[in-house]
Amino acid sequence: MTFPHRRSRVPNPKQNLLLAALSTAELKRLRGHLEPVDMPLGDVVYESGRHLDHVYFPTTCIVSLLYVLENGASAEIAVVGYEGVVGVSIFMGGETTPSRAVVQSAGSAFRLPGALMKDEFTRGGAMQHLMLRYTQSLITQMAQTAVCNRHHSVDQQLCRWLLLSIDRLPSPEITMTQELIANMLGVRREGVTEAAGKLQDAGVIKYRRGHIEVLDRTRLEAMSCECYEVVRLETARLLPQPLRP
């Protein structure tokens, strides 16, 4: 089910790294068409195979890109936060994608009509180069996620997922149930419960009723696999500003 988007109360395009990296002239061309929207938890931004009408620039929300199988099982292939844009298939020429985009962490975003995004992309210049670099970082994240899901333990996958999430949030706190995390990772809920329990017993996180707070980021990084660092370094190399520490 797709929920209606509502206007955000704090419209500030420069909260998104890609929009903030644009020149004054480039942002001015877009500003009148950027619509601030609220992104509630569970909001389906787009469905698999459907035509995309807008691209979304998250500011305070996180959007998960999920691949859903015929039997309903799903797994997350990437996350997009304030560093990126949702809907790259619009300017890459595909128009549709086999993945589903769902809001993982509630917040705000700006959306831009797809036709305007394509016009700006084909204009060339900084916008085109920026979008291509971001797309490369997204491909890296997707590829590393596939490797991680195949070769690393649920414990390591959970650490990676938590780190990727808090990098894109203003605080080390995540509102997410273990069942939803299991759906994101494509594993059984019992596996997530056990992994989260180990992290809590070690004093790395505090978990209570759908709320996770990271207490010790350094140890969380040490307990994660190399996949997180690969994605972090490539994102920092390609994008104009680093992710939040």
C-alpha positions in Angstrom: 0.0 0.0 0.0 1.3 3.5 -0.9 0.5 6.2 1.6 -0.1 9.8 0.5 2.9 12.1 0.8 2.4 15.2 3.0 4.3 18.4 3.0 7.3 18.7 5.3 7.3 21.5 7.9 11.0 22.2 7.4 11.8 22.7 3.7 15.6 22.9 3.3 17.0 21.4 0.1 20.6 21.8 1.3 20.0 19.1 3.9 20.5 16.7 1.0 24.2 16.4 0.1 23.5 16.2 -3.7 21.3 19.2 -3.7 23.8 21.1 -1.4 26.6 20.4 -3.9 24.9 22.1 -6.8 25.9 25.6 -7.8 23.6 28.5 -7.0 22.4 28.7 -10.6 21.7 24.9 -10.8 19.8 24.9 -7.5 17.8 28.0 -8.6 16.6 26.1 -11.7 15.2 23.3 -9.5 14.1 25.1 -6.4 10.7 26.1 -7.7 10.0 22.5 -8.6 11.3 20.8 -5.5 8.4 19.7 -3.3 9.0 19.0 0.4 7.2 15.9 1.5 6.9 13.9 4.7 8.0 10.3 4.4 6.2 8.1 7.1 7.6 4.8 8.1 6.5 2.0 5.7 5.6 4.4 2.9 6.1 2.7 -0.5 7.9 5.3 -2.6 7.6 3.1 -5.7 6.7 -0.5 -6.6 8.6 -3.0 -8.7 8.0 -2.5 -12.5 5.9 0.7 -12.2 6.7 3.9 -14.0 8.5 6.4 -11.8 7.1 9.9 -11.9 9.4 11.6 -9.4 12.9 11.3 -7.9 13.2 11.8 -4.2 16.0 13.6 -2.3 15.9 12.4 1.3 16.9 14.9 4.0 16.0 13.3 7.3 14.5 9.9 6.2 16.1 6.7 5.0 14.6 4.7 2.1 15.4 1.0 1.6 15.6 -0.5 -1.8 14.2 -4.0 -1.7 14.0 -6.9 -4.1 10.8 -8.9 -3.6 10.4 -12.5 -4.8 7.3 -14.0 -6.2 6.6 -15.8 -2.9 6.7 -12.4 -1.1 10.1 -12.9 0.5 12.3 -9.8 0.3 15.8 -8.6 1.0 17.3 -5.1 1.1 19.8 -4.3 -1.7 20.7 -0.8 -0.6 19.8 2.1 1.6 19.4 5.8 0.6 19.6 8.7 3.0 20.5 12.3 2.9 23.6 11.5 0.8 21.6 10.4 -2.2 18.5 10.2 -4.4 15.8 7.6 -4.9 14.8 6.9 -8.5 18.1 6.7 -10.5 16.4 4.7 -13.2 14.7 7.9 -14.4 17.8 9.7 -15.4 19.7 6.5 -16.3 17.0 5.8 -19.0 15.3 2.8 -17.6 12.1 4.5 -16.4 11.3 1.4 -14.2 13.1 -0.9 -11.8 12.4 -4.4 -10.5 13.1 -3.2 -6.9 10.7 -1.7 -4.4 11.5 1.5 -2.4 10.1 1.7 1.2 10.7 4.2 3.9 12.9 2.5 6.6 13.2 5.5 8.9 10.5 8.2 8.9 11.5 11.8 8.1 11.4 14.3 5.2 12.5 14.5 1.6 12.2 16.7 -1.5 10.7 15.3 -4.7 11.3 16.5 -8.2 9.2 15.6 -11.3 11.0 13.0 -13.3 10.8 15.0 -16.6 12.6 17.9 -15.0 15.2 15.6 -13.6 15.9 14.1 -17.0 16.1 17.6 -18.5 18.7 18.7 -15.9 20.7 15.5 -16.4 20.8 15.7 -20.2 21.9 19.4 -19.8 25.2 17.9 -18.7 27.6 19.7 -16.4 27.8 19.4 -12.6 24.4 17.7 -12.1 25.1 15.0 -14.6 28.5 14.3 -13.1 27.1 14.3 -9.6 24.3 11.9 -10.4 26.7 9.5 -12.2 29.1 9.5 -9.2 26.2 8.8 -6.9 25.0 6.0 -9.1 28.4 4.4 -8.9 28.4 4.5 -5.1 24.9 3.0 -5.1 26.1 0.1 -7.4 29.0 -0.5 -5.0 26.6 -0.7 -2.1 24.3 -3.1 -3.9 27.2 -5.4 -5.0 28.7 -5.4 -1.5 25.4 -6.2 0.1 25.0 -9.2 -2.2 28.4 -10.5 -1.2 27.7 -9.8 2.5 24.4 -11.7 2.4 26.1 -14.7 0.8 29.3 -15.0 2.8 28.8 -13.3 6.2 27.0 -14.2 9.4 23.7 -12.6 10.5 25.6 -11.0 13.4 27.9 -9.2 10.9 25.1 -8.3 8.6 23.2 -6.7 11.4 26.3 -4.7 12.4 26.7 -3.5 8.8 23.0 -2.6 8.6 23.1 -0.6 11.8 26.2 1.3 10.8 24.8 2.2 7.3 21.6 3.4 9.0 23.1 5.6 11.7 25.4 7.1 9.2 22.3 8.5 7.5 20.6 9.7 10.7 21.2 12.8 12.9 21.5 10.5 16.0 22.6 6.9 16.7 19.0 5.9 17.3 16.8 3.8 15.0 13.1 3.1 15.2 12.7 -0.4 13.8 11.3 -3.7 15.0 13.4 -6.9 14.8 10.8 -8.3 12.4 11.3 -5.4 10.0 15.1 -5.8 10.3 14.7 -9.5 9.5 12.7 -8.6 6.3 15.4 -6.1 5.3 18.2 -8.6 5.7 16.2 -11.5 4.3 16.8 -13.7 7.3 14.6 -15.3 10.0 13.5 -13.1 12.9 15.0 -15.5 15.4 18.4 -14.8 13.9 18.1 -11.1 14.3 16.8 -11.5 17.9 19.8 -13.6 18.7 22.3 -11.2 17.0 20.7 -8.2 18.7 20.8 -9.9 22.0 24.6 -10.5 21.7 25.1 -6.8 20.8 23.0 -5.7 23.8 24.8 -8.1 26.2 28.1 -6.7 25.0 26.9 -3.1 25.7 27.1 -2.1 22.0 23.4 -1.3 21.6 20.3 -0.8 23.7 17.1 -2.3 22.4 13.6 -1.7 23.6 10.2 -2.2 21.9 11.2 -1.3 18.3 13.8 1.3 19.3 17.6 0.6 18.9 20.3 3.0 20.2 23.9 2.4 19.3 26.0 2.9 22.5 29.5 2.0 21.3 30.1 2.7 17.6 33.7 1.7 17.7 33.0 -1.8 18.9 30.1 -2.0 16.4 32.5 -1.3 13.6 35.0 -3.8 15.0 32.2 -6.5 15.1 31.1 -5.8 11.5 32.5 -7.3 8.4 34.6 -5.4 5.9 31.6 -4.7 3.7 30.6 -1.6 5.7 34.0 0.0 5.3 34.1 -0.8 1.6 30.8 1.0 1.1 31.7 3.9 3.4 35.1 4.6 1.7 33.6 4.4 -1.8 30.8 6.8 -0.8 33.2 9.2 0.7 35.4 9.1 -2.3 32.6 9.7 -4.8 30.4 12.2 -3.1 31.1 15.8 -2.2 30.9 15.5 1.6 31.4 12.7 4.0 28.6 10.8 5.7 27.9 11.7 9.3 30.5 10.1 11.7 
